[in-house]
């Protein structure tokens, strides 16, 4: 059995009689013995004994055992006493005289515990005739009077309860019954709850009753007999002697124990063992008493703070939290702070039990001080002074001492001790990582210079009084402890991540940590077991701002390793460090080996700002680095791409150099004079990529290359016909472009080229057609039967006819110039091969007439708009006002007269403007003038 907790026992009074019943009210306590005597004691709460032995009054009521005593709290504490089946009313203020209440034999009685009429106390009792009787105290004559008709019961119950208008009873081994006393018949009704082997009925509130059911489970029901939405409670399966409500607890007295149940959540709080068999229990407003055959015992409540501390010592943290919440239902800022402190105490309570995982939920809900953990590991801080403790020895209890003591207390072996040390080190790492995350998170907004005010616990192994330190200093302690712990527990993966992604604050401890890192990375066994240890060394140097050392290590790793994953990582890290710490000479020193290992990774360095390395310096470095010629060419080309396409330099020469690079690469694959028809880019992926890059670059409107230089020095007279034509167009050298296309007989291409520009090129193209036509015509004169010339003439005629049909109304074709160029010998026909001329003339005439009519219509519309404006102006100028002798002021009704003076003019102006008249109507509003007298507004005429 559990003992202690909510209540504790303390002997209060030794007795020399056999006590059989007891009750108390305010500062008085009454007991009854087996000889029919009543004893009256005074309670002295401030004394140790509580029950005073002075002025004890004794009164004999009967010669038989006192079965029950009940104080009547609303009748000056007078008593109801049951002895030898007689119910007495005892007046304690009249010499404790006893007066019988009923002539019938009374088997048991109870008070109405939640009566509606407190000033007229109601009592229910059961007679030996199986009758129920309800009586009420009458304060006027000081007597009891029956207020209800007697009602029959099926059997003598084993226990009863009286609450409001309901009477409850339990029939042993049968059922629970309830009687509604407001009904006329007052017939017992069965409750739906099954009766248990040890029936119990006790009202706990104005609408709540505790009863026991099958398997002695306590169930809370309402007045209507329906179960409440409340937890059940397991009650000891044995007969109870008495029940007392001591809110928020219900106290059930058994012969050898006391059961304490919380009424709020129906939770069993404690089961207190008694030194001797109990006889009775009672309570005053603030005190509980238990009586046995030899003494009266004071059952005092332990302060909940002390209960919590006892629970924490046993590691019962959930019960400690629950107990705190029961006594602190209302939440405020102060209570929130107390709850946070309790959660931290719970965490340390579990840590003392070596329950690390369970403690995390409580620990991480608090703003705890990580120094309470760091001080346990003497290897996790460089100097004891850095802990900033208010006491001399903050590491009095180290982890070795703590674990050894725990193993000894729990009789465990050394192997278990080693396991616990490893688990505690893991726990330390997790704790420090979480704290670091909080201190560096933008969500919590800690300023690096702010002093931290953190919580500590009385449950800690070392009861340290920490001095508040800045956040930066706390991070220095955490970082040092983390690095040491990672190495100690050989968690090199975590160490790698830590050094890679965090700003390190323990820079002042470089020498100590560097020696440790060197020792670990030079350990052959560790290197075999954990590949990549040299990478950790490089990251360590970088984290402590030793950039050159870090780069040296990465270079050594990359050059010596044949493992692709390892040397690729070395290349990536080298480029990253150089980009984050840009310095020209450093880049030139450490990038060369990366170029040789991986062109793709090394070329990322080209994104370095031009302010660090100018383009000329970078190009010169690449050219003079002594690299393989092919690699030099690729690097130079890649740098130009980054410079032109990504950095978007404005310098023309770099744009031109990039185009040169693409063209030279293509000519290296397909020489300049290569037959264009034999080139198949689909079969050569390298050439295809270069050609796509060149075309995309030349077509880029933002490219600033020198097209004339590219044309003359590179692509002219080469197989790159499309590029030649595009560059001619960019240089506005249209005649040369058209001439080139005519030579190649690329007529459709030539026409499309002309449509892409606004330089009247279609007219010039037609001129080219006519020139070629005339030239071929002259050839036919000399060689009329030459098949090749005749075929070409037919093709040319078809192209000219098609041209005249397709572009007859095009904006880039001048019809007048075309008409002048058409030979007079051409036949005008509306069908056949030569219908192009007819179609052209028809379309041109129709289009010209349409343009002429549109121009004329626009002219007349413009003229109409002008006349409308002049008309509106003339009408506006005609606005006037006429004043005669018959005219009167519409405000003051006075004749204006034909003599106009300055005041009248001002008056009229004020009327026009909507302002008050200057005569008698000066107080009239502008609104009246405007609306009532018709003053023109919004542009209306007078």
Helices and strands as residue ranges (DSSP letters): E 7-14, E 19-25, E 28-33, E 37-42, E 57-60, E 66-72, E 78-83, E 86-91, E 97-100, E 106-111, E 122-127, E 131-138, E 143-146, E 151-152, E 159-163, E 166-171, E 175-180, E 189-190, E 201-205, E 208-212, G 214-216, E 217-221, E 233-234, E 240-246, E 249-254, E 257-262, E 268-273, E 278-283, E 288-292, E 295-301, H 304-314, H 317-327, H 333-352, H 356-363, H 371-374, G 378-380, G 384-387, H 399-409, H 414-440, H 471-488, H 492-501, G 507-509, H 510-521, H 524-529, H 533-543, H 547-560, H 564-580, H 584-590, H 592-597, H 599-602, G 603-607, H 615-624, H 629-641, I 642-646, H 652-669, G 676-678, G 681-683, H 685-699, H 707-710, I 711-715, H 721-730, H 734-743, H 747-755, H 761-782, H 787-806, H 815-821, H 835-877, H 902-913, H 926-932
